[in-house]
Amino acid sequence: MEHRALTRLAAPAVAALIALTAGCTGGTVQGRPGASGLRDAYFPKAGNGGYQVDHYALDLDYDPADGELRGTAVITARAEQGLSSFNLDLSGLKVEGVTVQGEPARHNRAGNELTVRPAEDLKKGEVFRVEVDYGGKPRTVVDPGGAKEGWITTEGGAVGVGEPVGSMAWFPGNHHPSDKATYDITITVPHGYEAVSNGELRARTDTGDGRTEFAWHSPEPMSSYLATAVVGPYKVTTTKTPSGVPVYNAVAPGEEAESAVPLARLPEMVEWGSGRFGPYPFTTTGAIVLPKGTLTYALETQTKPVFSGAPVEEDLVVHELAHQWFGDSVSPKSWKDMWLNEGFATYAEWLWAEDHGGHTAEEYFRAFLTGDTDVDDDADLDWDAFPPAAPPGPEKISETPVYYRGAMVLHRIRQEVGDAKFFDLVRGWAADHRHANASTSDFTAYAEKRTGHDLKKVWDVWLYGEGRPH
């Protein structure tokens, strides 16, 4: 099985940055080790300190017949301090070799931490390239809430998904949402299989040995938990939205019929979102429909949300597409900020219904206050179990209050400031934080400044308050 490094895939801009810092590693820098975690409130060991990644170039080779994954990760990063060593997050898989700036680097493993010691210390501000060759059978990870993520085998293939920490099961990196980077992901698979990832398909090449190479390019920054790699006998269709955004859909065998109607509306939904939230933030869109039962959830993987079986409920497609603005383009600074993802995406469902002859957002809001399941089947759930901005633990970051009470926070702002200021706020938030990270405190400050209203009562009662708001 041939395995190729991905140096050739580094973007020209990245190559230029490396050239600018060439020759900067000589002498004694007296760097210090980068932190082995970012002390996230819920996942303290996720991510690593001392550097920020600019670009990932991943070369993956996978054969569903034996379940073996071989990979080369070329990571271009910038040192934020002098570094004598730094860490990468990697779960399982055998590391076969590491280089930094083209020179062999010492490395060791401790749990999910891969510690790398360059031959020479890295200077603060230096752009450096680390290359990791690795392989093995990737793990399926069970997150604190009990859901499966990481690398999951399917009938005739596999899928890599990563919220919140599963991406480390199939590639090494700085796996925290606060470190966004651009990506090139090349996946080589046997003939007869499709390999789908984020962004745009740059090339599909017959390698001449019974295998096909798919080269995917993501020019916009992406948090690693939004990266995906999907292999299987998928049916691929392409089209464009009315405004010309390319649409790439991949559907598992047996899911085509039920997926046809909801996916046919996907271009319309993108156009609607652009009207409500501002221009669509990426160069491509689409969807991936896995075999039914692969996952217990849908996921907003960047540019191509992943659905476990046909997304027969229209609002589910709306929800995952809304995440392209809220969660993917505007990403959380920490996992404590999840309501900024899920509250906005849930509120998008209410707005879609309001704009298409269904219940209004006000009716949804009132339904949750009264437990009226005739308006929403979930209205009687424990949406008030905890404040959306303060989940009590990592197992709660995807629970009901984060979604529904998060949406209710947004509706309370709308009630306070009126429609004109509210929708100006929503579009401004998406535009001013496009392709960046933002926290809850960033949002509350921005909302008050943008609308000119004192919203302290909304924050105190709805966003941070305990018990059921009144």
C-alpha positions in Angstrom: 0.0 0.0 0.0 1.6 3.2 -1.2 1.6 6.1 1.3 2.4 9.7 0.2 3.4 12.7 2.3 1.4 15.8 1.7 4.0 18.5 1.4 2.8 19.2 -2.1 -0.6 20.2 -0.7 0.5 23.1 1.5 -1.2 26.3 0.3 1.2 28.8 -1.4 0.6 31.3 1.3 1.6 28.8 3.9 4.7 27.9 1.9 5.6 31.6 1.8 5.3 31.9 5.6 7.6 29.0 6.0 10.1 30.6 3.7 10.0 33.8 5.6 11.0 32.0 8.8 13.6 29.7 7.2 16.9 29.9 8.9 15.4 31.3 12.1 16.0 28.2 14.2 19.7 28.4 14.6 21.3 29.1 18.0 19.9 28.7 21.5 16.4 30.0 22.0 15.9 28.7 25.5 12.2 27.9 24.8 9.9 26.2 27.2 7.4 23.4 26.8 4.0 24.3 25.4 1.1 23.5 27.7 -0.5 20.1 27.2 -4.1 21.5 27.5 -5.9 24.7 27.3 -7.8 24.3 30.6 -11.2 24.4 29.0 -13.8 24.4 31.7 -15.2 21.0 30.5 -12.3 19.5 28.6 -9.2 20.8 30.3 -6.8 18.6 28.3 -8.3 19.4 24.9 -6.0 21.5 22.7 -2.5 22.6 23.5 -0.7 25.8 24.4 2.3 27.6 22.9 1.2 27.7 19.2 -1.6 28.3 16.8 -2.2 26.1 13.7 -2.5 27.8 10.3 -3.1 24.8 8.1 -3.6 21.0 8.2 -2.6 18.9 5.2 -3.9 15.4 5.9 -3.1 12.4 3.6 -5.3 9.5 4.6 -5.3 6.0 3.1 -8.2 3.7 4.2 -9.4 0.3 3.2 -12.8 -0.8 4.6 -11.8 -4.4 4.1 -9.3 -4.4 7.0 -10.2 -1.2 8.8 -6.6 0.1 8.7 -6.0 3.8 8.4 -2.6 5.2 7.4 -2.0 8.9 7.5 0.5 11.7 7.2 -0.4 15.0 8.8 1.5 18.0 7.8 0.7 20.8 10.3 1.8 24.4 9.7 1.7 26.5 12.9 3.0 29.6 14.5 4.8 29.6 17.8 3.3 31.9 20.3 6.3 31.5 22.7 9.7 30.1 22.5 9.1 26.3 22.4 11.5 23.5 23.5 8.6 21.1 23.0 4.9 21.1 22.2 2.0 18.7 22.2 -0.5 17.3 19.7 -3.7 15.6 20.7 -3.9 12.0 19.3 -6.0 9.1 20.5 -4.8 5.6 19.7 -3.0 4.9 16.4 0.8 4.3 16.2 3.1 7.2 15.5 5.8 6.0 13.0 7.8 9.2 12.7 7.8 12.9 13.4 9.8 15.8 11.8 9.8 19.5 12.6 11.1 21.9 10.0 12.2 18.8 8.0 14.4 17.5 10.8 13.7 14.3 12.8 12.1 15.1 16.1 12.0 13.1 19.3 8.5 12.3 20.5 6.7 10.3 23.1 3.1 9.3 23.9 1.2 9.7 27.2 -2.5 8.9 26.9 -3.9 11.2 24.2 -0.9 13.5 24.3 1.9 13.3 21.7 4.8 15.4 22.9 7.2 16.6 20.2 10.7 17.9 20.9 12.2 19.7 17.9 15.9 19.3 17.1 16.3 23.0 17.9 14.0 25.3 19.9 11.4 27.2 18.0 11.4 31.0 18.4 8.4 33.1 19.3 6.6 34.1 16.1 8.3 31.4 14.0 6.2 29.6 11.5 7.0 25.9 11.6 6.0 22.7 10.0 5.5 19.4 11.8 5.0 16.2 9.9 3.5 13.1 11.6 3.3 9.6 10.0 0.9 7.4 11.8 -1.4 4.4 11.3 -3.5 1.6 12.8 -7.2 1.0 13.4 -8.8 4.2 14.6 -10.9 4.2 17.7 -14.5 5.0 18.3 -14.7 7.5 21.2 -17.6 7.7 23.6 -18.1 11.3 24.8 -19.2 12.3 28.3 -22.8 12.4 27.2 -22.7 8.8 26.0 -22.7 9.5 22.2 -20.2 7.8 19.8 -17.7 9.9 17.9 -14.2 9.6 16.5 -13.8 7.0 13.8 -16.9 4.8 13.3 -17.2 1.9 10.9 -20.4 1.7 8.8 -21.8 -0.8 6.4 -19.1 -0.8 3.6 -17.2 2.2 5.0 -16.5 4.6 7.8 -17.0 8.1 9.1 -14.8 10.4 11.1 -16.7 12.9 13.3 -15.4 14.9 16.2 -17.7 16.9 18.5 -16.4 17.5 21.0 -13.1 15.7 21.1 -13.3 12.8 18.6 -11.2 14.2 15.8 -8.1 13.2 17.7 -9.0 9.6 16.9 -8.1 10.0 13.2 -5.6 12.8 13.0 -3.1 14.6 15.3 -3.7 18.3 16.0 -4.6 21.1 18.3 -8.1 19.8 19.1 -9.9 22.7 20.7 -12.5 24.9 18.9 -10.5 28.0 19.6 -7.7 27.0 17.2 -9.2 27.3 13.7 -7.2 26.5 10.6 -7.5 25.8 6.8 -7.5 22.2 5.6 -6.5 20.1 2.7 -7.7 16.5 3.2 -6.8 13.8 0.6 -8.4 10.4 1.1 -7.3 7.3 -1.0 -9.8 4.4 -1.1 -10.4 1.3 -3.2 -12.2 1.7 -6.5 -16.0 1.7 -6.1 -15.9 3.8 -3.0 -16.5 7.5 -2.6 -14.4 9.6 -0.1 -16.1 12.8 1.1 -14.7 15.6 3.2 -15.2 19.3 3.9 -14.9 22.1 1.4 -14.5 21.6 -2.4 -13.4 18.6 -4.3 -10.2 19.7 -6.1 -9.3 16.4 -7.8 -10.5 12.8 -8.2 -7.5 10.7 -9.4 -7.2 7.1 -10.4 -3.9 6.1 -8.8 -3.4 3.1 -11.2 -3.3 0.5 -8.5 -7.1 -0.1 -8.0 -7.5 2.9 -5.8 -8.9 6.4 -6.1 -7.6 9.6 -4.5 -10.0 12.3 -3.5 -8.4 15.8 -2.8 -10.6 18.1 -0.7 -9.8 21.8 0.0 -11.2 24.0 2.8 -10.0 27.6 2.3 -12.0 29.0 5.2 -10.8 28.4 8.8 -12.4 25.4 10.6 -12.3 24.1 14.1 -11.1 20.5 14.1 -14.3 19.1 15.6 -16.1 20.2 12.4 -13.8 18.2 10.1 -15.1 14.9 8.6 -13.9 12.1 6.4 -16.5 9.7 5.0 -15.8 6.5 3.0 -18.4 4.3 1.4 -20.4 3.4 -1.7 -22.3 6.7 -1.7 -24.4 8.2 -4.5 -23.1 11.7 -5.2 -25.2 14.4 -6.8 -24.2 18.0 -7.5 -26.2 21.2 -8.2 -26.0 24.9 -7.2 -28.0 27.3 -5.1 -29.9 30.0 -6.9 -27.1 32.4 -6.2 -24.5 30.0 -7.5 -23.0 28.2 -4.4 -22.0 24.7 -5.4 -24.0 21.9 -3.6 -22.4 18.4 -3.1 -24.6 15.7 -1.6 -23.5 12.2 -0.8 -26.2 9.7 0.2 -25.7 6.1 1.5 -27.4 3.2 -0.4 -31.0 2.7 0.7 -31.4 6.3 1.9 -31.8 8.0 -1.5 -35.6 7.9 -1.7 -36.3 9.4 1.7 -33.5 12.0 1.3 -34.7 13.3 -2.0 -37.3 15.8 -0.8 -35.4 17.4 2.1 -32.1 17.6 0.2 -34.0 19.2 -2.8 -34.9 22.1 -0.5 -31.3 22.5 0.8 -30.4 25.2 -1.9 -33.6 27.1 -0.9 -32.6 26.9 2.7 -29.2 28.3 2.1 -30.7 31.2 0.2 -33.2 31.8 3.0 -30.4 31.8 5.6 -28.4 34.3 3.6 -31.4 36.6 3.7 -31.9 36.2 7.5 -28.3 35.9 8.7 -26.2 37.5 6.0 -24.2 36.0 3.1 -23.5 32.3 3.3 -20.0 32.1 4.8 -18.4 29.3 2.7 -17.6 28.6 -0.9 -19.6 25.3 -1.0 -22.5 23.6 0.7 -24.1 20.2 0.8 -24.9 17.2 3.0 -23.8 13.7 3.8 -26.4 11.0 4.6 -24.9 8.0 6.5 -26.6 4.6 6.8 -29.4 4.9 9.3 -28.3 4.1 12.8 -24.7 5.0 12.3 -25.0 7.9 14.8 -27.6 9.0 17.3 -27.4 12.6 16.1 -26.8 14.9 13.2 -23.7 17.1 13.1 -22.9 20.4 11.5 -19.6 19.3 9.9 -18.4 22.3 8.0 -19.9 22.8 4.5 -21.5 19.3 4.6 -23.6 18.5 7.6 -23.7 14.7 8.5 -27.1 13.0 9.0 -27.6 9.5 10.3 -30.1 8.2 7.9 -32.4 10.4 5.7 -33.2 13.8 7.3 -36.9 13.4 6.9 -37.7 16.3 9.3 -37.2 19.5 7.4 -36.3 21.5 10.5 -33.3 19.2 11.1 -31.8 20.3 7.8 -32.5 23.9 8.7 -30.8 23.4 12.1 -27.6 22.0 10.7 -27.4 24.5 7.9 -27.9 27.4 10.3 -24.9 26.1 12.1 -22.8 27.0 9.1 -23.2 30.6 10.3 -23.5 29.9 14.0 -20.9 27.4 15.2 -18.9 26.9 12.0 -18.2 30.4 10.8 -18.7 32.0 14.2 -17.2 29.3 16.5 -17.2 29.0 20.3 -14.1 30.1 22.2 -14.7 27.3 24.7 -17.1 24.4 25.1 -19.0 26.4 27.7 -20.2 28.6 24.9 -22.2 25.9 23.1 -25.5 27.7 23.5 -24.2 30.2 20.9 -24.2 27.3 18.5 -27.3 25.5 19.5 -29.5 28.4 20.6 -29.0 30.2 17.3 -29.6 27.0 15.2 -32.8 26.1 17.2 -34.0 29.7 16.8 -33.4 29.3 13.1 -35.9 26.4 13.1 -38.5 28.7 14.6 -37.7 31.5 12.1 -38.0 29.1 9.1 -41.4 27.9 10.3 -42.4 31.6 10.9 -41.4 32.5 7.3 -43.0 29.5 5.7 -46.5 29.4 7.1 -45.9 27.5 10.3 -45.9 28.6 13.9 -44.2 31.9 14.8 -41.2 32.2 17.0 -43.5 33.9 19.6 -45.7 30.8 19.5 -42.8 28.5 20.0 -41.6 30.6 22.9 -45.0 30.6 24.6 -45.3 26.8 23.9 -42.2 26.1 25.9 -43.4 28.4 28.7 -46.6 26.4 29.0 -45.5 22.9 27.9 -47.7 23.0 24.8 -46.6 19.9 22.8 -49.1 20.7 20.1 -46.8 23.4 19.0 -43.5 21.5 19.6 -43.1 17.9 20.7 -40.2 18.9 22.9 -42.0 21.7 24.8 -42.5 19.7 27.9 -38.8 18.7 28.3 -36.7 20.1 31.1 -35.5 23.1 29.2 -35.1 25.0 32.5 -32.9 22.4 34.2 -29.9 24.7 34.1 -28.8 28.1 32.6 -27.8 27.7 29.0 -24.5 29.6 29.5 -23.6 27.4 32.5 -24.1 23.7 31.9 -23.2 21.8 35.1 -20.7 19.5 33.3 -19.3 18.2 30.0 -22.0 15.6 29.7 -24.6 18.4 29.6 -23.3 20.7 26.8 -25.7 19.1 24.3 -28.7 18.9 26.6 -32.2 20.5 26.2 -31.5 23.9 28.0 -28.5 24.6 25.7 -30.9 24.3 22.7 -34.3 25.5 23.7 -33.6 27.9 26.5 -30.7 29.2 24.4 -33.3 30.0 21.6 -35.6 31.6 24.2 -32.7 33.9 25.3 -32.6 35.1 21.7 -36.4 35.6 21.5 -36.3 37.6 24.8 -33.8 39.9 23.1 -36.1 40.2 20.2 -39.0 41.1 22.5 -36.9 43.7 24.2 -35.4 45.5 21.2 -37.9 44.8 18.4 -37.5 43.1 15.1 -35.5 45.7 13.3 -32.8 45.9 15.9 -32.9 42.2 16.6 -32.3 41.1 13.0 -29.6 43.7 12.6 -27.9 42.2 15.6 -28.1 38.7 14.2 -26.6 39.7 10.9 -24.0 41.9 12.5 -22.9 39.2 14.8 -22.4 36.8 11.9 -20.6 39.4 9.8 -18.3 40.9 12.5 -17.2 37.5 13.8 -17.1 35.7 10.5 -14.5 32.8 10.5 -13.5 33.7 14.1 -14.2 32.6 17.6 -16.5 34.3 20.2 -17.5 33.7 23.8 -20.8 34.4 25.7 -19.3 37.5 27.1 -18.4 38.7 23.6 -22.0 38.2 22.6 -23.6 39.9 25.6 -21.4 43.0 25.1 -21.9 43.0 21.4 -25.7 42.7 21.7 -26.0 45.7 24.1 -23.7 47.8 22.0 -25.4 46.9 18.7 -28.9 47.4 19.9 -28.3 50.2 22.3 -30.4 48.4 25.0 -29.5 47.5 28.5 -30.1 43.7 28.5 -28.9 42.9 31.9 -32.2 41.5 33.0 -32.3 39.1 30.1 -28.8 37.8 30.9 -29.4 37.6 34.7 -32.7 35.8 34.3 -32.6 33.8 31.1 -29.0 33.2 30.3 -27.5 32.7 33.8 -30.4 32.4 36.1 -31.3 29.2 37.9 -34.8 27.7 37.7 -37.7 28.6 35.4 -37.7 32.2 34.2 -40.9 34.2 34.4 
